[in-house]
Amino acid sequence: YGLAVDVGTTTVVVALVDLSSGQILGRASEINRQITYGEELVTRIAFAGEKDGLQRLQRAVVRSINDVIGQLTFESGVSPRDITDICAGGNTVMNHVFAGLDPTYLEEANVSVPRGPIIRKAEALKLEVNPEAYVYCLPNVSRFLGGDAVGDVLASGMHRSEDISLLVDLG
């Protein structure tokens, strides 16, 4: 089984997927608990720079994700240990914090952002799934254009169209 995770600034949304059939077994969401440390990205970046700030933010978002995983596995009867792949997308700040990477350099204008995917083991992130599961964070594009937008473009197929397209993220 696998998970598709949208690590939003306000809300975390997770879909549980049967990787053999592609069937979505369930979807659920929860408020991103990071919100108690600031409602907007700039405040969270500043908080991440404080003593233990990054660790507190990372633990908060993981608690939110783990709660949703618990709900989905309970409702579907799937064992969390049978979840072996996770694909996550969030804006650049959310991707960094979820993966435990320092986002404070993102305060600077015109900063270069690595464009490769962030890959971690579930155990390292303290996700309550198979500890050997890989977590793939979709690649970021710039300071605030992250893997969530990359995933949206790929899922919509707009990158294959010759027509002018517009993607709007309202979340």
DSSP file with accessible surface (Angstrom, degrees, kcal/mol):
  #  RESIDUE AA STRUCTURE BP1 BP2  ACC     N-H-->O    O-->H-N    N-H-->O    O-->H-N    TCO  KAPPA ALPHA  PHI   PSI    X-CA   Y-CA   Z-CA
    1    1 A Y              0   0   84      0, 0.0    83,-2.5     0, 0.0    84,-1.1   0.000 360.0 360.0 360.0 157.7    0.0    0.0    0.0
    2    2 A G  E     -Ab  17  85A   2     15,-2.6    15,-3.0    81,-0.2     2,-0.4  -0.885 360.0-135.3-137.4 167.2    1.1    3.6   -0.5
    3    3 A L  E     -Ab  16  86A   8     82,-1.9    84,-2.7    -2,-0.3     2,-0.5  -0.979   0.6-156.4-125.7 139.6    0.1    7.0    0.6
    4    4 A A  E     -Ab  15  87A  47     11,-2.3    11,-2.4    -2,-0.4     2,-0.5  -0.982  24.5-168.3-108.9 121.6   -0.3   10.3   -1.3
    5    5 A V  E     -Ab  14  88A   8     82,-2.9    84,-2.4    -2,-0.5     2,-0.7  -0.959  19.3-161.7-121.1 125.6    0.3   13.1    1.1
    6    6 A D  E     -Ab  13  89A  71      7,-3.2     7,-2.0    -2,-0.5     2,-1.4  -0.927  11.9-159.8-101.4 108.2   -0.5   16.8    0.5
    7    7 A V  E     -Ab  12  90A   0     82,-2.6    84,-0.6    -2,-0.7     5,-0.2  -0.713  21.7-178.2 -91.1  86.4    1.5   18.7    3.2
    8    8 A G        -     0   0   14      3,-1.5    82,-0.0    -2,-1.4    -2,-0.0  -0.475  39.1-120.0 -86.6 158.8   -0.4   21.9    3.2
    9    9 A T  S    S+     0   0   24    162,-0.2    -1,-0.1    -2,-0.2     3,-0.1   0.890 114.4  18.4 -62.3 -36.2    0.4   25.0    5.3
   10   10 A T  S    S+     0   0   61    161,-0.3    22,-3.1     1,-0.3     2,-0.3   0.824 131.3  28.8-102.3 -40.6   -3.1   24.8    6.9
   11   11 A T  E     - C   0  31A  49     20,-0.3    -3,-1.5   160,-0.1     2,-0.5  -0.942  58.5-146.1-131.5 144.9   -4.3   21.2    6.2
   12   12 A V  E     -AC   7  30A   0     18,-3.3    18,-2.1    -2,-0.3     2,-0.4  -0.943  20.4-170.2-106.2 127.2   -2.7   17.8    5.7
   13   13 A V  E     -AC   6  29A  57     -7,-2.0    -7,-3.2    -2,-0.5     2,-0.4  -0.976   3.0-173.3-121.8 133.7   -4.6   15.5    3.3
   14   14 A V  E     -AC   5  28A   1     14,-2.9    14,-2.2    -2,-0.4     2,-0.4  -0.986  10.8-163.8-130.5 137.6   -3.7   11.8    2.8
   15   15 A A  E     -AC   4  27A  14    -11,-2.4   -11,-2.3    -2,-0.4     2,-0.5  -0.976  14.6-144.4-116.9 133.7   -5.0    9.2    0.4
   16   16 A L  E     -AC   3  26A   1     10,-2.7     9,-2.8    -2,-0.4    10,-1.1  -0.871  24.4-168.0 -96.6 126.2   -4.4    5.5    1.0
   17   17 A V  E     -AC   2  24A  27    -15,-3.0   -15,-2.6    -2,-0.5     2,-0.8  -0.943  27.3-133.2-124.4 136.1   -3.8    3.6   -2.2
   18   18 A D     >  -     0   0   35      5,-2.9     4,-2.9    -2,-0.4     5,-0.3  -0.779  22.2-158.4 -79.8 110.8   -3.6    0.0   -3.1
   19   19 A L  T  4 S+     0   0   89     -2,-0.8    -1,-0.2     1,-0.2     5,-0.0   0.710  85.6  57.3 -71.3 -17.5   -0.4    0.0   -5.2
   20   20 A S  T  4 S+     0   0  120      1,-0.1    -1,-0.2     3,-0.1    -2,-0.0   0.891 124.5  18.3 -76.6 -39.3   -1.4   -3.2   -7.0
   21   21 A S  T  4 S-     0   0   76     -3,-0.2    -2,-0.2     2,-0.1    -1,-0.1   0.619  94.6-125.6-106.9 -18.4   -4.7   -2.0   -8.4
   22   22 A G     <  +     0   0   51     -4,-2.9     2,-0.2     1,-0.3    -3,-0.1   0.446  58.3 150.0  82.9   0.2   -4.3    1.8   -8.1
   23   23 A Q        -     0   0  116     -5,-0.3    -5,-2.9    -6,-0.1     2,-0.7  -0.459  48.4-130.5 -70.6 134.1   -7.6    1.9   -6.2
   24   24 A I  E     -C   17   0A  72     -7,-0.2    -7,-0.2    -2,-0.2     3,-0.1  -0.770  21.3-171.9 -84.3 118.1   -7.9    4.7   -3.6
   25   25 A L  E     -     0   0A  57     -9,-2.8     2,-0.3    -2,-0.7    -8,-0.2   0.655  61.3 -22.8 -87.2 -19.2   -9.0    3.0   -0.4
   26   26 A G  E     -C   16   0A  20    -10,-1.1   -10,-2.7     2,-0.0     2,-0.3  -0.911  48.8-146.2 178.2 158.2   -9.7    6.2    1.5
   27   27 A R  E     +C   15   0A 167     -2,-0.3     2,-0.3   -12,-0.2   -12,-0.2  -0.993  23.3 162.5-135.4 144.3   -9.0    9.9    1.9
   28   28 A A  E     -C   14   0A  11    -14,-2.2   -14,-2.9    -2,-0.3     2,-0.3  -0.980  13.7-160.7-156.1 161.6   -8.8   11.9    5.1
   29   29 A S  E     -C   13   0A  69     -2,-0.3     2,-0.3   -16,-0.2   -16,-0.2  -0.938   5.9-176.7-143.4 164.6   -7.5   15.3    6.3
   30   30 A E  E     -C   12   0A  50    -18,-2.1   -18,-3.3    -2,-0.3     2,-0.1  -0.975  41.0 -86.7-155.9 154.7   -6.5   17.1    9.5
   31   31 A I  E     -C   11   0A  92     -2,-0.3     2,-0.7   -20,-0.2   -20,-0.3  -0.380  48.3-111.1 -61.5 138.3   -5.3   20.6   10.4
   32   32 A N    >   -     0   0    0    -22,-3.1     3,-2.2     1,-0.2    29,-0.1  -0.657  23.3-144.9 -72.3 115.5   -1.5   20.9   10.2
   33   33 A R  G >  S+     0   0   83     -2,-0.7     3,-1.3    27,-0.5    -1,-0.2   0.598  89.5  81.6 -64.7  -9.5   -0.5   21.2   13.8
   34   34 A Q  G >   +     0   0    1      1,-0.2     3,-2.9     2,-0.1    -1,-0.3   0.726  68.8  85.9 -64.0 -18.6    2.3   23.6   12.8
   35   35 A I  G X  S+     0   0   48     -3,-2.2     3,-1.4     1,-0.3    -1,-0.2   0.772  75.5  67.0 -58.2 -24.7   -0.4   26.3   12.7
   36   36 A T  G <  S+     0   0  111     -3,-1.3    -1,-0.3     1,-0.3    -2,-0.1   0.684 100.1  51.5 -69.0 -15.2    0.1   26.9   16.4
   37   37 A Y  G <  S-     0   0   50     -3,-2.9    -1,-0.3     1,-0.4    -2,-0.2   0.344 134.0 -34.9-101.0   3.3    3.6   28.1   15.6
   38   38 A G    <   -     0   0   12     -3,-1.4    -1,-0.4    -4,-0.3    -2,-0.0  -0.400  44.6-130.5 145.7 139.0    2.4   30.6   12.9
   39   39 A E  S    S+     0   0  144     -2,-0.1     2,-0.3    -3,-0.1    -4,-0.1   0.763  88.6  49.9 -82.9 -26.2   -0.3   30.8   10.3
   40   40 A E  S  > S-     0   0  100      1,-0.1     4,-1.7    -5,-0.1     3,-0.2  -0.738  86.3-111.6-116.9 165.6    1.9   31.8    7.4
   41   41 A L  H  > S+     0   0   32     -2,-0.3     4,-2.6     1,-0.2     5,-0.2   0.865 111.1  56.6 -62.3 -41.3    5.1   30.6    5.9
   42   42 A V  H  > S+     0   0   89      1,-0.2     4,-2.2     2,-0.2    -1,-0.2   0.910 107.6  49.5 -62.3 -40.0    7.4   33.5    6.9
   43   43 A T  H  > S+     0   0   52     -3,-0.2     4,-2.5     1,-0.2    -1,-0.2   0.909 111.7  48.8 -64.7 -40.0    6.5   33.1   10.5
   44   44 A R  H  X S+     0   0    0     -4,-1.7     4,-2.5     2,-0.2    -2,-0.2   0.877 108.1  53.7 -69.2 -36.6    7.2   29.4   10.4
   45   45 A I  H  X S+     0   0    1     -4,-2.6     4,-1.0     2,-0.2    -1,-0.2   0.948 110.9  46.7 -60.9 -45.6   10.5   30.0    8.7
   46   46 A A  H >< S+     0   0   48     -4,-2.2     3,-0.7     1,-0.2     4,-0.4   0.924 111.7  50.7 -62.3 -42.7   11.5   32.4   11.5
   47   47 A F  H >< S+     0   0   25     -4,-2.5     3,-1.6     1,-0.2    -1,-0.2   0.892 103.3  59.6 -63.4 -37.2   10.3   29.8   14.1
   48   48 A A  H 3< S+     0   0    7     -4,-2.5     6,-1.0     1,-0.3    -1,-0.2   0.802 100.0  58.1 -61.5 -27.0   12.4   27.1   12.5
   49   49 A G  T << S+     0   0   54     -4,-1.0    -1,-0.3    -3,-0.7    -2,-0.2   0.600  90.7  91.0 -80.0 -10.3   15.5   29.3   13.1
   50   50 A E  S X> S-     0   0  115     -3,-1.6     3,-2.4    -4,-0.4     4,-0.6  -0.397 100.4 -70.5 -80.4 164.4   14.9   29.4   16.9
   51   51 A K  T 34 S-     0   0  173      1,-0.3    -1,-0.2     2,-0.1    -2,-0.1  -0.320 120.1  -8.1 -56.4 124.1   16.3   26.8   19.3
   52   52 A D  T 3> S+     0   0   83     -3,-0.1     4,-2.1    -4,-0.1    -1,-0.3   0.523 100.9 124.9  64.2   7.7   14.5   23.5   18.6
   53   53 A G  H <>  +     0   0    0     -3,-2.4     4,-2.5     2,-0.2    -5,-0.2   0.930  69.4  48.0 -63.5 -47.3   12.1   25.3   16.3
   54   54 A L  H  X S+     0   0   22     -6,-1.0     4,-2.8    -4,-0.6     5,-0.2   0.929 112.6  49.4 -61.0 -44.0   12.7   23.1   13.3
   55   55 A Q  H  > S+     0   0   94      1,-0.2     4,-2.6     2,-0.2    -1,-0.2   0.896 111.1  49.7 -63.4 -39.0   12.3   19.9   15.3
   56   56 A R  H  X S+     0   0   98     -4,-2.1     4,-2.0     2,-0.2    -1,-0.2   0.915 112.7  46.8 -67.0 -41.2    9.1   21.2   16.9
   57   57 A L  H  X S+     0   0    0     -4,-2.5     4,-2.1     2,-0.2     5,-0.2   0.925 113.2  49.0 -64.8 -43.1    7.6   22.1   13.5
   58   58 A Q  H  X S+     0   0   26     -4,-2.8     4,-2.2     1,-0.2    -2,-0.2   0.931 111.8  48.4 -64.3 -44.4    8.7   18.7   12.0
   59   59 A R  H  X S+     0   0  125     -4,-2.6     4,-2.5    -5,-0.2    -1,-0.2   0.889 109.2  54.9 -63.0 -37.0    7.2   16.8   14.9
   60   60 A A  H  X S+     0   0    0     -4,-2.0     4,-1.9     2,-0.2   -27,-0.5   0.941 110.5  43.2 -64.1 -46.6    3.9   18.8   14.6
   61   61 A V  H  X S+     0   0    0     -4,-2.1     4,-2.5     1,-0.2    -1,-0.2   0.903 113.2  52.7 -69.0 -36.0    3.4   18.0   11.0
   62   62 A V  H  X S+     0   0    7     -4,-2.2     4,-3.2    -5,-0.2     5,-0.2   0.908 106.5  53.5 -66.4 -37.7    4.3   14.3   11.5
   63   63 A R  H  X S+     0   0  107     -4,-2.5     4,-2.2     2,-0.2    -1,-0.2   0.923 109.8  48.6 -60.9 -42.0    1.8   14.0   14.3
   64   64 A S  H  X S+     0   0    0     -4,-1.9     4,-1.8     2,-0.2    -2,-0.2   0.941 113.8  45.4 -62.2 -46.5   -0.9   15.4   12.0
   65   65 A I  H  X S+     0   0    1     -4,-2.5     4,-2.8     1,-0.2    -2,-0.2   0.927 112.1  51.8 -63.8 -44.3    0.1   12.9    9.2
   66   66 A N  H  X S+     0   0   12     -4,-3.2     4,-2.7     1,-0.2    -1,-0.2   0.879 106.7  54.0 -62.3 -37.0    0.3   10.0   11.7
   67   67 A D  H  X S+     0   0   65     -4,-2.2     4,-2.0    -5,-0.2    -1,-0.2   0.924 111.0  45.5 -61.5 -42.6   -3.2   10.8   13.0
   68   68 A V  H  X S+     0   0    0     -4,-1.8     4,-2.8     2,-0.2     5,-0.2   0.912 111.4  52.4 -68.8 -39.5   -4.6   10.7    9.4
   69   69 A I  H  X S+     0   0    3     -4,-2.8     4,-2.8     1,-0.2     5,-0.3   0.936 109.0  51.0 -59.0 -45.2   -2.7    7.4    8.7
   70   70 A G  H  X S+     0   0   33     -4,-2.7     4,-2.1     1,-0.2    -1,-0.2   0.911 111.2  47.5 -59.2 -42.7   -4.2    5.9   11.9
   71   71 A Q  H  X S+     0   0   80     -4,-2.0     4,-2.5     2,-0.2    -2,-0.2   0.944 114.3  46.0 -64.0 -47.5   -7.7    6.9   10.8
   72   72 A L  H  X S+     0   0    2     -4,-2.8     4,-2.0     1,-0.2     6,-0.3   0.900 114.0  46.9 -66.0 -41.0   -7.3    5.6    7.2
   73   73 A T  H  X>S+     0   0   13     -4,-2.8     4,-1.7    -5,-0.2     5,-0.6   0.893 113.0  49.9 -70.5 -35.5   -5.7    2.3    8.3
   74   74 A F  H  <5S+     0   0  183     -4,-2.1    -2,-0.2    -5,-0.3    -1,-0.2   0.951 113.7  44.9 -63.8 -48.1   -8.4    1.7   10.9
   75   75 A E  H  <5S+     0   0  123     -4,-2.5    -2,-0.2     1,-0.2    -1,-0.2   0.829 121.2  38.5 -67.2 -31.4  -11.2    2.4    8.5
   76   76 A S  H  <5S-     0   0   45     -4,-2.0    -1,-0.2    -5,-0.2    -2,-0.2   0.629 101.4-125.5 -95.2 -16.0   -9.7    0.3    5.7
   77   77 A G  T  <5 +     0   0   69     -4,-1.7     2,-0.4     1,-0.3    -3,-0.2   0.580  61.5 143.0  78.6  10.1   -8.4   -2.6    7.8
   78   78 A V      < -     0   0   12     -5,-0.6    -1,-0.3    -6,-0.3    -2,-0.1  -0.674  53.4-122.8 -83.8 134.8   -4.9   -2.1    6.3
   79   79 A S    >   -     0   0   52     -2,-0.4     3,-2.2     1,-0.1     4,-0.2  -0.598  12.9-133.0 -74.1 133.2   -2.0   -2.6    8.6
   80   80 A P  G >  S+     0   0   49      0, 0.0     3,-1.7     0, 0.0    50,-1.1   0.844 106.8  63.3 -54.5 -31.8    0.3    0.4    8.9
   81   81 A R  G 3  S+     0   0  149     48,-0.3    48,-0.1     1,-0.3    -2,-0.0   0.685  93.4  63.0 -68.2 -15.7    3.3   -1.9    8.4
   82   82 A D  G <  S+     0   0   89     -3,-2.2     2,-0.8    48,-0.0    -1,-0.3   0.450  77.8  99.0 -87.4   0.1    1.9   -2.8    5.0
   83   83 A I    <   +     0   0    0     -3,-1.7    47,-1.2    -4,-0.2    50,-0.2  -0.798  43.4 162.0 -88.1 113.2    2.4    0.8    3.8
   84   84 A T        +     0   0   59    -83,-2.5    50,-1.2    -2,-0.8     2,-0.4   0.486  52.8  43.9-116.6  -6.3    5.7    0.7    1.9
   85   85 A D  E     -bd   2 134A  60    -84,-1.1   -82,-1.9    48,-0.2     2,-0.4  -0.996  55.0-175.2-143.6 139.4    5.7    3.9   -0.3
   86   86 A I  E     -bd   3 135A   3     48,-2.1    50,-3.0    -2,-0.4     2,-0.5  -0.999   5.8-167.9-135.7 131.3    4.8    7.5    0.4
   87   87 A C  E     -bd   4 136A  55    -84,-2.7   -82,-2.9    -2,-0.4     2,-0.4  -0.984  16.1-175.4-118.0 123.2    4.7   10.3   -2.0
   88   88 A A  E     -bd   5 137A   1     48,-3.1    50,-2.8    -2,-0.5     2,-0.4  -0.936   9.4-175.3-123.4 144.9    4.4   13.8   -0.4
   89   89 A G  E     +b    6   0A   7    -84,-2.4   -82,-2.6    -2,-0.4     2,-0.3  -1.000  17.2 141.8-138.9 135.6    4.0   17.2   -1.9
   90   90 A G  E     -b    7   0A   0     -2,-0.4    58,-1.2    48,-0.2    57,-1.0  -0.942  56.1 -71.9-153.9 173.6    4.0   20.6   -0.2
   91   91 A N     >  -     0   0   14    -84,-0.6     4,-2.9    -2,-0.3     5,-0.3  -0.193  63.1 -91.5 -64.6 171.5    5.2   24.1   -0.9
   92   92 A T  H  > S+     0   0    0      1,-0.2     4,-2.2     2,-0.2     5,-0.2   0.888 127.1  48.1 -58.1 -41.5    9.0   24.5   -0.5
   93   93 A V  H  > S+     0   0    0     50,-0.3     4,-2.8     2,-0.2     5,-0.2   0.945 113.0  47.5 -65.5 -46.2    8.9   25.4    3.1
   94   94 A M  H  > S+     0   0    0      1,-0.2     4,-2.7     2,-0.2     5,-0.2   0.903 111.1  51.7 -63.4 -40.5    6.5   22.5    4.0
   95   95 A N  H  X S+     0   0    0     -4,-2.9     4,-2.0     2,-0.2     6,-0.2   0.930 112.1  46.9 -59.3 -46.3    8.7   20.1    2.1
   96   96 A H  H  X>S+     0   0    9     -4,-2.2     5,-3.3    -5,-0.3     4,-0.6   0.955 115.1  44.1 -60.7 -51.5   11.8   21.3    4.0
   97   97 A V  H ><5S+     0   0    0     -4,-2.8     3,-1.1     3,-0.2    -2,-0.2   0.925 112.1  52.2 -64.0 -44.3   10.2   21.2    7.4
   98   98 A F  H 3<5S+     0   0    1     -4,-2.7    -1,-0.2     1,-0.3    -2,-0.2   0.919 113.8  44.4 -57.1 -41.7    8.6   17.8    6.8
   99   99 A A  H 3<5S-     0   0    6     -4,-2.0    -1,-0.3    -5,-0.2    -2,-0.2   0.505 118.5-112.0 -82.6  -4.1   11.9   16.3    5.8
  100  100 A G  T <<5 +     0   0   37     -3,-1.1     2,-0.4    -4,-0.6    -3,-0.2   0.730  68.1 144.7  80.6  22.7   13.7   18.0    8.7
  101  101 A L      < -     0   0   56     -5,-3.3    -1,-0.3    -6,-0.2    -2,-0.1  -0.786  58.4-106.8 -96.9 138.9   15.7   20.4    6.4
  102  102 A D        -     0   0   87     -2,-0.4     3,-0.4     1,-0.2   -57,-0.1  -0.435  32.2-174.4 -64.1 118.6   16.4   23.9    7.6
  103  103 A P    >   +     0   0    0      0, 0.0     3,-2.3     0, 0.0     4,-0.2   0.424  54.8 103.8 -94.2   3.1   14.2   26.3    5.7
  104  104 A T  G >  S+     0   0   36      1,-0.3     3,-1.7     2,-0.2     4,-0.2   0.798  70.9  64.3 -63.2 -26.4   15.7   29.6    7.0
  105  105 A Y  G >  S+     0   0   63     -3,-0.4     3,-1.4     1,-0.3    -1,-0.3   0.723  85.9  75.8 -67.0 -16.0   17.7   30.3    3.8
  106  106 A L  G <  S+     0   0    0     -3,-2.3    -1,-0.3     1,-0.3    -2,-0.2   0.594  76.7  76.1 -73.3  -7.2   14.3   30.6    2.1
  107  107 A E  G <  S+     0   0  105     -3,-1.7     2,-0.3    -4,-0.2    -1,-0.3   0.773  79.9  88.6 -68.7 -26.4   13.9   34.1    3.7
  108  108 A E  S X  S-     0   0  123     -3,-1.4     3,-0.9    -4,-0.2     2,-0.1  -0.553  82.9-120.4 -80.2 136.7   16.4   35.5    1.2
  109  109 A A  T 3  S+     0   0   67     -2,-0.3    -1,-0.1     1,-0.2    -2,-0.1  -0.392  92.7  13.3 -70.4 149.2   15.1   36.8   -2.2
  110  110 A N  T 3  S+     0   0  165      1,-0.2    -1,-0.2    -2,-0.1     2,-0.2   0.743  86.6 160.5  58.7  27.6   16.5   35.1   -5.3
  111  111 A V    <   -     0   0   34     -3,-0.9     2,-0.4    -5,-0.1    32,-0.3  -0.540  43.4-115.5 -78.6 144.9   18.0   32.2   -3.4
  112  112 A S        -     0   0  106     -2,-0.2    30,-0.1    30,-0.1    -1,-0.1  -0.684  29.3-159.1 -81.6 132.2   18.7   29.0   -5.3
  113  113 A V        -     0   0   10     -2,-0.4    30,-0.0    28,-0.3   -21,-0.0  -0.942  23.9-111.7-114.5 129.0   16.6   26.0   -4.2
  114  114 A P        -     0   0   86      0, 0.0    26,-0.5     0, 0.0    28,-0.0  -0.353  24.4-158.4 -56.7 137.4   17.7   22.4   -4.9
  115  115 A R        +     0   0  169     24,-0.1     3,-0.1     2,-0.1    27,-0.0   0.342  55.7 101.9-105.4   6.7   15.3   20.9   -7.5
  116  116 A G  S    S-     0   0   41      1,-0.1    24,-0.5    23,-0.1     2,-0.0  -0.467  81.9 -92.4 -84.6 160.6   15.8   17.3   -6.8
  117  117 A P        -     0   0   77      0, 0.0     2,-0.6     0, 0.0    21,-0.2  -0.361  33.4-125.2 -67.5 152.2   13.3   15.2   -4.8
  118  118 A I  E     -E  137   0A  17     19,-1.7    19,-3.4    -3,-0.1     2,-0.5  -0.905  30.4-168.7 -97.3 124.8   13.9   14.8   -1.1
  119  119 A I  E     +E  136   0A  77     -2,-0.6     2,-0.3    17,-0.2    17,-0.2  -0.973  14.0 158.5-123.1 128.9   14.0   11.2   -0.2
  120  120 A R  E     -E  135   0A  79     15,-2.2    15,-3.4    -2,-0.5     2,-0.3  -0.922  40.6-107.4-137.1 165.1   13.9    9.8    3.4
  121  121 A K  E  >  -E  134   0A  58     -2,-0.3     4,-1.2    13,-0.2     3,-0.5  -0.734  29.3-124.6 -91.3 145.2   13.0    6.6    5.2
  122  122 A A  H  >>S+     0   0    0     11,-2.8     5,-2.3    -2,-0.3     4,-0.7   0.874 110.3  58.9 -56.9 -39.1    9.7    6.6    7.1
  123  123 A E  H >45S+     0   0  118      8,-1.8     3,-0.9    10,-0.3    -1,-0.2   0.898 101.9  53.4 -60.2 -40.7   11.5    5.6   10.3
  124  124 A A  H 345S+     0   0   68     -3,-0.5    -1,-0.2     7,-0.3    -2,-0.2   0.823 112.5  44.3 -64.7 -30.9   13.8    8.7   10.1
  125  125 A L  H 3<5S-     0   0    6     -4,-1.2    -1,-0.3    -3,-0.4    -2,-0.2   0.482 112.3-120.6 -90.6  -5.5   10.7   10.9    9.9
  126  126 A K  T <<5 +     0   0  150     -3,-0.9     2,-0.3    -4,-0.7    -3,-0.2   0.790  52.8 163.6  68.6  31.8    8.9    9.0   12.7
  127  127 A L      < -     0   0    9     -5,-2.3     2,-1.9    -6,-0.1    -1,-0.2  -0.632  44.3-124.7 -79.5 139.8    6.0    8.1   10.4
  128  128 A E  S    S+     0   0  123     -2,-0.3     2,-0.2     3,-0.0    -1,-0.1  -0.472  79.1  87.0 -89.8  67.9    3.9    5.2   11.7
  129  129 A V  S    S-     0   0   10     -2,-1.9   -48,-0.3   -48,-0.1   -45,-0.1  -0.703  98.9 -34.5-139.3-169.4    4.1    2.9    8.7
  130  130 A N    >   -     0   0   36    -47,-1.2     3,-2.1   -50,-1.1    -8,-0.3  -0.381  59.4-137.3 -54.6 122.7    6.6    0.3    7.6
  131  131 A P  T 3  S+     0   0   30      0, 0.0    -8,-1.8     0, 0.0    -7,-0.3   0.776 102.0  54.0 -60.5 -22.9    9.9    1.8    9.0
  132  132 A E  T 3  S+     0   0  106    -10,-0.2    -2,-0.1   -11,-0.1   -48,-0.1   0.453  81.4 121.4 -89.6  -0.7   11.7    0.8    5.7
  133  133 A A    <   -     0   0    2     -3,-2.1   -11,-2.8   -50,-0.2     2,-0.4  -0.341  63.1-125.8 -62.0 141.2    9.1    2.6    3.5
  134  134 A Y  E     -dE  85 121A 105    -50,-1.2   -48,-2.1   -13,-0.2     2,-0.5  -0.721  14.5-152.1 -88.6 141.8   10.6    5.3    1.3
  135  135 A V  E     -dE  86 120A   1    -15,-3.4   -15,-2.2    -2,-0.4     2,-0.6  -0.973   9.9-165.4-113.3 117.5    9.1    8.8    1.5
  136  136 A Y  E     -dE  87 119A  92    -50,-3.0   -48,-3.1    -2,-0.5     2,-0.6  -0.934   3.8-160.6-106.6 115.4    9.5   10.8   -1.7
  137  137 A C  E     -dE  88 118A   1    -19,-3.4   -19,-1.7    -2,-0.6   -48,-0.2  -0.863  29.8-116.1 -93.7 121.4    8.9   14.5   -1.5
  138  138 A L        -     0   0   42    -50,-2.8     9,-0.5    -2,-0.6   -48,-0.2  -0.211  43.7 -89.2 -56.0 146.3    8.2   15.9   -4.9
  139  139 A P        -     0   0   36      0, 0.0    11,-0.3     0, 0.0     2,-0.2  -0.201  36.7-127.2 -65.1 149.4   10.9   18.4   -6.1
  140  140 A N        -     0   0    5    -24,-0.5     6,-0.3   -26,-0.5     3,-0.1  -0.547  12.6-163.7 -88.6 159.4   10.7   22.1   -5.4
  141  141 A V        -     0   0   47      4,-2.9   -28,-0.3     1,-0.4     2,-0.2   0.753  65.4 -22.2-110.0 -44.4   11.0   24.7   -8.1
  142  142 A S  S    S-     0   0   50      3,-2.1    -1,-0.4   -30,-0.1   -50,-0.2  -0.815  89.6 -57.5-153.2-169.0   11.7   28.0   -6.1
  143  143 A R  S    S+     0   0   65    -32,-0.3   -50,-0.3     1,-0.2   -37,-0.1   0.845 132.4   7.8 -51.0 -45.3   11.4   29.6   -2.7
  144  144 A F  S    S+     0   0   79    -52,-0.1     2,-0.7   -53,-0.1    -1,-0.2   0.336 110.1  87.9-124.6   6.1    7.6   29.2   -2.5
  145  145 A L        +     0   0   78    -54,-0.1    -4,-2.9    -3,-0.1    -3,-2.1  -0.926  64.6 162.2-107.2 107.0    6.8   27.0   -5.5
  146  146 A G    >>  -     0   0    0     -2,-0.7     4,-1.7    -6,-0.3     3,-0.6  -0.233  52.4 -64.3-116.7-161.4    7.1   23.5   -4.3
  147  147 A G  H 3> S+     0   0    0    -57,-1.0     4,-2.8    -9,-0.5     5,-0.2   0.726 119.1  66.5 -63.6 -24.8    6.3   19.9   -4.9
  148  148 A D  H 3> S+     0   0   24    -58,-1.2     4,-2.2     2,-0.2    -1,-0.2   0.949 105.4  43.1 -63.3 -43.3    2.6   20.4   -4.5
  149  149 A A  H <> S+     0   0   16     -3,-0.6     4,-2.6     2,-0.2    -2,-0.2   0.904 112.4  53.4 -68.7 -38.4    2.5   22.5   -7.7
  150  150 A V  H  X S+     0   0   32     -4,-1.7     4,-2.4   -11,-0.3    -2,-0.2   0.945 110.8  47.1 -59.9 -46.5    4.8   20.0   -9.5
  151  151 A G  H  X S+     0   0   18     -4,-2.8     4,-3.0     1,-0.2     5,-0.2   0.895 110.5  52.2 -62.1 -40.0    2.4   17.2   -8.5
  152  152 A D  H  X S+     0   0   61     -4,-2.2     4,-2.3     2,-0.2     6,-0.3   0.919 110.1  48.3 -63.0 -43.2   -0.6   19.3   -9.7
  153  153 A V  H  X>S+     0   0   43     -4,-2.6     4,-1.3     2,-0.2     6,-0.7   0.939 115.2  44.7 -63.2 -45.7    1.0   19.9  -13.1
  154  154 A L  H  <5S+     0   0   89     -4,-2.4     3,-0.2    -5,-0.2    -2,-0.2   0.930 114.5  47.9 -65.2 -44.6    1.8   16.3  -13.5
  155  155 A A  H  <5S+     0   0   93     -4,-3.0    -1,-0.2     1,-0.2    -2,-0.2   0.869 113.4  47.8 -66.5 -34.7   -1.6   15.0  -12.4
  156  156 A S  H  <5S-     0   0   70     -4,-2.3    -1,-0.2    -5,-0.2    -2,-0.2   0.730  99.8-135.5 -77.6 -22.9   -3.5   17.4  -14.6
  157  157 A G  T ><5 +     0   0   15     -4,-1.3     3,-2.1    -3,-0.2     4,-0.4   0.521  62.1 134.4  79.5   6.5   -1.4   16.7  -17.7
  158  158 A M  G > < +     0   0   44     -5,-0.7     3,-1.2     1,-0.3    -4,-0.1   0.774  60.4  68.3 -63.5 -21.8   -1.1   20.4  -18.5
  159  159 A H  G 3  S+     0   0   92     -6,-0.7    -1,-0.3     1,-0.3    -5,-0.1   0.692  99.5  51.3 -69.6 -16.2    2.6   20.0  -19.1
  160  160 A R  G <  S+     0   0  187     -3,-2.1     2,-0.3    -6,-0.1    -1,-0.3   0.512  92.7  95.9 -94.1  -8.2    1.7   17.9  -22.2
  161  161 A S    <   -     0   0   52     -3,-1.2     4,-0.1    -4,-0.4    -4,-0.0  -0.618  59.9-155.8 -88.9 143.1   -0.7   20.5  -23.6
  162  162 A E  S    S+     0   0  197     -2,-0.3     2,-0.1     2,-0.1    -1,-0.1   0.555  71.8  96.1 -87.3  -9.7    0.2   23.1  -26.2
  163  163 A D  S    S-     0   0  126      1,-0.1     2,-0.3    -5,-0.1    -2,-0.1  -0.468  91.0 -99.6 -77.6 151.5   -2.7   25.3  -25.0
  164  164 A I        -     0   0  174     -2,-0.1     2,-0.3     2,-0.0    -1,-0.1  -0.560  50.5-169.1 -67.7 132.4   -2.0   28.0  -22.5
  165  165 A S        -     0   0   57     -2,-0.3     2,-0.4    -4,-0.1    -1,-0.0  -0.900  17.3-154.7-128.2 156.5   -3.0   26.7  -19.0
  166  166 A L        -     0   0  151     -2,-0.3     2,-0.5     2,-0.0    -8,-0.0  -0.998   3.6-163.9-132.7 131.8   -3.5   28.1  -15.6
  167  167 A L        -     0   0   65     -2,-0.4     2,-0.5     2,-0.0   -14,-0.0  -0.970   7.1-169.5-115.4 127.5   -3.2   26.2  -12.3
  168  168 A V        -     0   0   91     -2,-0.5     2,-0.7     2,-0.0    -2,-0.0  -0.977   8.3-160.2-120.7 123.3   -4.7   27.8   -9.2
  169  169 A D        +     0   0   88     -2,-0.5    -2,-0.0     1,-0.1   -20,-0.0  -0.900  13.1 175.1-102.7 108.7   -4.0   26.4   -5.7
  170  170 A L              0   0  162     -2,-0.7    -1,-0.1     1,-0.1    -2,-0.0   0.484 360.0 360.0 -91.1  -6.9   -6.6   27.6   -3.4
  171  171 A G              0   0   86   -161,-0.0  -161,-0.3  -160,-0.0  -162,-0.2   0.517 360.0 360.0 -89.6 360.0   -5.5   25.6   -0.4
